[in-house]
Structures are given as structure tokens and as C-alpha cells.
Amino acid sequence: MSISFTFRRPELAQELCNRLQGKGLSDARSGLFLAAPRRVGKSTFLREDLVPEISARGWLPVYVDLWANKERDPALIITEAIKKHLADTLGIISKAAKAVGLSKVNVMGTLTIDINQPGLPDNVTLSDVIAELSHQVKKPIVLIVDEAQHALSTTAGLNAMFALKSARDTLNLSAELPALMLVFTGSNRDKLAHLVLNRTQPFFGSSITAFPLLNKSYTDAFTKWANGNLARGNKLRAESVWAAFQLLGNRPEMLRDLIAHIALEGQAQSLSEILEDGARKINNRLWEEFASEFDALTAIQKAVLSVLISKGEYWIPFSDESMAAYMAITKTRRLSKATVQTAIDGLREKNLVWKQSRGIYALEDQGFAEWFRHNRLTVDDKD
């Protein structure tokens, strides 16, 4: 019996790589945008399934996690990842190279960057460095940007997205197989959508795809593994594990933590029941927090949040339609845009609403929208 549990999804990795290559009906040569809530196994899949499949096809995977250091500008994180792969390819990060002070790289034959210095000099663009990396490795590059929506939080980050589009268009112009393939993931669909929604965004025209969540095949495999580590007569039922997993929002880490917590405490006859009850309590506790946050809002803040959730990524905060909706909910005849702006600012301070660097807004936590819709809440219900 293995002491650790692993679950692989090679078929999904193969399907996504085919889409990046332009095979089949679903063509993702312009970029693959995958959205799913946090902690559902996205990053694990990227590192343990997608990256190995990319490597097996003879392509170069470059994985970047923009949430690895949220204090650092997303543009710098992307730039440093590309520079590291370029330095690795040229062998200048070896101990021998460092010992003799070899840290500079010529880009496009004339431009120079120093690997040891953060960022890029003014005369070198991110697109230049990607093109140089492509020239050196002589194989397709797949850039995976995890939590890509975080790039929208700074002007430099958004500019980096435009640079990636530019590099993609330039490198793929005459290549039979795309020389640069892009994968973007996000834990907030509405935020990620702002990369593709209108003509001012770098990937306008692309579409967001729901990242396939782990399903019953995962919980069945996990149940079989877990039961191999439990005492005889104190086993989990596959259906109960699946039910608990759904209550936890298909989050594998939360399921495993919950089972580990109760496995040694549950009675032999009731282990599965305790598991389902524990999952239900976790879900209820989270939703109680959402309810408490909503109750503490002012009437106009509740109205703004209600309309935002209803419209999603298509919400225009000061449109005539939105203003009319706020007034209908709050039962007021007059409402100024300044009042709405104050309400939005208050929601941002409470970490309920997120603002892009260019002034576009979205819900901060998609779980809040799930709670709101499930309870079919309106301001009238609460006031």
C-alpha cells in the first residue's frame, strides 16, 4: 500500500495540448484560458500532468505562478521566469559560469541583459527576450501563467500581457506548429475574463473555459487508497466520500484534511456519516461568514453587490441600467454616481470587490456569488 496518494489526469493534459496545437474543433492557438475556484487542484494538474505532457512532446514548458509572491509585480515575475530559462539554456547559471562573472546575455545579437539584475533594460522588451529564448531552444515554448488575473492588478502586469500577445503573434506568424503557446489560469472567472472581454484588452476575442473539476473517479480512487490504510470494519463508503467532496466544492486538500482529522476518532459504524457531517459543517461555516459580511453592509453596498453578482463580468457600475437597478433595490428615487463610487470603495476595503488597474471591477471571491445565488438573496430579504 502506497503511503501517499496520487491521482493523474493524462487524458486531460493530452486534450489541452492538442488544443494548443490547433488540433480538433476546439482551437486554442490564440491562448488557452482556464477558470476554476481556488484549491480545486488546478496548480497540481498544471505541474504534475500538463508540464510532463508538454515535455514529452518535445516542447519547453515555462511555468509561472503569479501568486507565489503577491508583493512582487506580476510583470517582474513573468520576466524573471523567461530570463531564467534563457540563462539555463545558455549555461550561464552554472557554477563555472558564475565563477568567471558570466551573467550577461546578448539578445537579438545587439541588445544586452544582465541575468543577475531584476527586470529588463529600457531598450529590451519582454517580447525580445521570448524571441531570443525561442531562437536558442529551437522548440515550441508553452508559457503557463497560473493565477493570470493577478497581472491585471498593475499597469506593468497588463503591459506584460500585451507583450506576450505580441510575442505570440510574431513567433507564430509563419510557423506550422505554434512557436509560442499560452496557457492562463485563474481562480476568478470574472477577473480572468477582463483579459478577453473588450478591444482594449490584450486577448480580445478569446474565450474562457471552465477547468474540469475532479469528479467521482477521483474520490473512488481516493476511497480505495484510504480504506487500505484504515482498520478492518472502519472503512469509508465511496458514495459518502463523493457526497462530502461535493459539499467541500470539489476541493481535494480539504477532503483529505477532513478525513485525516476524523479517521482516528470515528466509530467503525459511522465513519462515513461523520465525514459527510463534517463537510456540511465546514460548508455551513463558510456560508455563515458570507451571510455575516453581507448583513454588515449598507443598503447601497448590498444593492451594488447584488447587481455586480447578477451581471458578472458584464457589470458596468455607472450605466443607466445599473443605476436604475440600485434605485429599485434601495427604493430610492435619486442616487448619485458619487454615492455609488463611495459604496464601491467601501466594498473594496472589505475585500469584497476587486479593481483592475484600468478601473474595471469584479467580485473578489466567487464563493460569495455561489452563496448569494444559492440563497437567492435580495436586499428585501435582509431588510
C-alpha positions, -999 to +999 in steps of 0.1 A: +000+000+000+014+034-010+019+058+018+009+087-004-020+092-028-015+105-063-042+109-090-032+117-126-052+131-155-031+124-185-060+123-209-070+159-199-033+170-204-032+154-238-065+171-248-053+205-237-020+201-256-039+191-287-060+223-284-029+244-280-016+228-312-048+236-331-060+201-334-097+193-334-127+215-331-115+234-301-086+255-313-066+273-286-037+285-306-046+321-296-044+311-260-060+287-235-079+304-206-089+281-178-110+292-149-119+274-117-122+282-079-091+281-057-079+248-042-097+225-067-064+211-080-056+234-109-020+241-100-013+205-091-026+195-125-005+221-143+027+210-125+021+172-124+001+165-156+003+193-181+040+201-177+051+165-181+029+161-212+044+193-227+079+180-221+070+146-236+060+163-268+094+180-271+082+214-262+096+237-235+073+243-205+077+276-186+055+277-155+049+310-137+028+313-106+018+350-101+006+342-065+039+328-054+049+363-043+019+386-044+041+415-032+061+414-064+049+430-096+034+403-119+054+417-148+087+411-130+077+375-121+070+367-157+101+384-169+124+366-144+110+332-153+117+338-190+152+351-182+159+321-160+151+297-188+172+317-213+202+317-188+197+280-182+197+273-220+229+293-225+245+277-195+253+309-177+238+299-144+262+271-138+287+275-110+316+276-135+299+305-154+292+324-123+328+320-111+341+339-140+314+365-140+294+354-170+260+368-163+252+389-195+232+377-225+231+392-259+195+395-272+189+397-309+226+400-314+229+436-302+209+441-270+223+430-237+206+420-205+222+411-172+207+379-157+217+390-122+198+423-124+160+422-120+138+433-148+150+444-183+169+475-196+149+501-213+160+490-248+149+454-243+113+442-242+098+410-228+088+401-264+125+404-273+136+380-246+109+355-255+120+356-291+156+350-281+146+321-259+127+306-289+158+311-311+181+294-286+159+264-277+147+257-312+115+241-299+080+253-292+076+272-259+045+268-237+042+296-212+018+287-183+008+317-162-011+305-131-034+330-115-030+352-146-057+376-134-032+390-109-014+406-139-043+430-142-036+445-108-007+466-121+000+486-152+032+468-158+015+435-154-011+444-180+017+456-203+033+422-199+001+406-212+003+428-243+040+418-247+030+381-245+004+386-272+029+405-294+055+377-290+028+351-298+018+369-330+054+374-341+067+340-334+036+321-348+033+341-380+048+315-403+052+285-380+033+253-389+034+244-352+030+274-329+063+285-316+047+301-286+017+287-269+000+304-239-019+289-210-036+312-185-055+300-154-075+320-129-094+313-097-118+341-105-136+337-139-148+374-139-113+387-133-097+364-159-124+375-184-112+410-183-082+398-205-106+389-233-137+410-230-132+441-250-110+456-277-087+474-252-076+441-236-047+420-249-065+388-258-098+402-270-119+376-288-105+346-269-129+326-246-128+314-211-130+276-205-142+261-172-114+240-159-127+204-154-131+197-117-121+164-102-151+141-102-162+108-087-134+089-104-110+109-081-130+102-049-134+065-058-097+061-063-090+081-031-115+060-011-099+028-023-065+041-012-077+055+021-095+022+030-062+004+026-049+025+055-079+021+078-087-007+102-109-035+091-145-026+098-137+011+099-139+018+062-152+047+041-181+043+017-174+056-018-207+074-020-202+092+013-168+104+002-182+117-031-210+135-012-186+151+012-163+161-017-192+179-034-201+197-002-165+209+000-167+224-035-146+196-051-115+206-032-092+176-027-070+192+000-100+200+022-113+165+017-080+148+027-076+171+057-111+164+069-107+126+066-073+127+083-089+146+112-118+123+117-104+089+107-089+081+141-119+095+160-149+080+141-167+049+153-165+019+129-202+021+120-204+058+115-171+070+099-188+079+066-217+097+084-192+117+104-173+126+072-205+139+055-215+158+086-180+174+089-181+185+053-216+200+058-204+219+089-174+233+070-196+245+042-222+260+066-195+278+085-181+294+053-216+305+042-223+319+077-193+341+072-206+353+039-240+360+055-224+379+083-204+400+058-235+408+038-255+417+068-229+443+078-232+462+045-251+494+040-282+493+018-264+508-012-235+485-008-259+455-008-275+469-039-242+473-057-230+439-048-264+423-059-262+439-093-225+430-097-232+393-089-262+394-113-242+409-142-208+392-135-180+403-159-206+424-179-212+447-149-209+484-158-211+502-124-224+536-136-245+527-166-281+538-167-292+502-163-271+497-132-281+530-116-318+521-122-312+487-106-296+502-075-325+526-071-350+498-075-334+477-049-329+505-024-363+520-032-349+555-037-358+580-065-324+597-067-289+583-065-257+600-074-227+583-090-206+597-062-227+577-037-222+545-058-185+552-060-183+555-022-202+522-019-178+505-043-148+519-024-163+505+008-167+471-007-131+472-019-119+480+016-139+450+029-121+428+002-155+420-015-148+438-048-116+439-068-104+467-091-083+462-122-055+488-128-076+504-155-107+508-133-127+477-142-143+459-112-151+423-104-162+402-074-132+393-052-144+358-041-165+337-064-176+317-034-196+347-023-216+347-056-223+310-051-236+316-016-257+346-028-273+327-057-279+296-036-298+316-010-315+338-037-308+368-015-321+402-023-319+433-002-356+430+005-350+396+021-325+410+045-341+444+054 
